[in-house]
């Protein structure tokens, strides 16, 4: 996995939060069935691969879907199961980048406060 500072700036405007929540809820499940279920709900496949990498080497530890919404990066392991890239990262480990927004990780508010430094 890449470093914790690695970020992916996902296309603005469209809200794929329900997709990201769906994918998160399928961690540990078979990717081929998760993928067919996800594709059936979408007009295009691309947003799935903002979050999910086929190889942990190219996987992001987390993605940022708007200035303040963060989600775990996911990858497909050798057994074909969906997994979290960096399970040690959660809402308690990242710091907000501004004071004005409520930052969330997988839908949970960050516990760290914004600090000017
Ligand atoms: Zn803000």
Boltz pocket constraint, residues with backbone or C-beta under 6 A from the ligand:
constraints:
  - pocket:
      binder: B
      contacts: [[A, 98], [A, 99], [A, 100], [A, 101]]
      max_distance: 6.0
